[in-house]
Amino acid sequence: MINNILILVLGILWFIDEVLTLIDLKKFGVNREENPIAKYFVKRGKTAFTIFKVVTFVILIGLIKYIESIDSQVAMYILIGISLLYFAVDFRNYEIMKGKL
């Protein structure tokens, strides 16, 4: 149950990251994207980038569900770690957009 809640939280953070990234790239250009794989999809348009984000999230959830079938506590710790990482990235991106960083 807790893992499903964490997956929901991570999904929201994943979506926020996509939105903030698109806003940032519209404002400052594609070269701001540091992830070369994401940059490849960004250059092909918003739809390609959105599909990339959805597919990577689905793959991650598949991996988490596999790990959960072996050890749900390990899956929970991984989800917490990734969620904290995405929260930090989203917060940093928001601060950059506001002009504070």
N, C-alpha and C positions, 0 to 999 in steps of 0.2 A: 504493500500500500504506500509506504513512504517513498519507495522508488518511483512510483507513478506520479506522485506529487512533485518530486525532484525533476522528473522528466518534463512535466508541465512548466515548472519554473525555468528550466534550461531552454525549453522551446520558446518561451517568452523572451528570454535574454538573447537567444539566437536571432529572433525576429527583430528585436531592437537593434542588434548589431548590424543587421542588413540595412535597416532604415537609416541609421546614423552613418553607415558607410556610404550609402548612395547620396545622402545629403552632402557629406564631406567631399565626395568625389565630384559632385556637381559644382560645388563651390571652389574647389582647389585643383581639380583635374585628376585624371586617371593615375598619374605617376605618384600620387599620395598613397596608393595601395601598395603595401609592402609584401603581401603574400603573392608570389608569382603565379600561383594557380588561380587565385581569386582574380588577379589582374587580367589574366587571359580571358576569363568569363566576363569581367566588367567591360573589357574592350569590345565584346560582342553584343552588349546591350543589357538593359535592366532585366529582361526576361531570362536571358542566359544566366545572369548572375543569380537571379531568384531560383532558377532550377538547380544551379550549383549548390546554393545554400540548402535547399530542401533535400536534395540527394545526399549531401554530406551529413545532414541531420539524421536522415533515415538510416544511413549506414552506421552512424554512431549509436543510434538507439538499438539497432540490430546487434551490435557488439555488446552493448550494455545488457541487453536481454540474454544474450548467450552467457556472459559473465554471471548474471543474476541466477541463471539455472545451475551454475556451479557453486556460487557463494554470493548470496544476496547482500551480505554486509560489505564485501569488497565492492560490489556494484554501487552500493550506496555511497561509499567513500569516494569512488571515482566520480560519481555524479555531483557530489558536493564540491570536489576539487574543480571540476570543469565549470560548474555554475559560478563558483567564486572567481575563477579566471575570467569568465565572460562578464560578470558583474564589474570587475575591475576595468576590463577593456571598454565596456559600455560607458562607465563613469568617466574614464579618460577621454573617450571620443566626445562625450557631451561637454566636458570642460574645454576641449579644443574648439568645439563649435561655438561655445560662448565666448571664446577669445581669451580664456584664462590661462591656457598653456601655450 
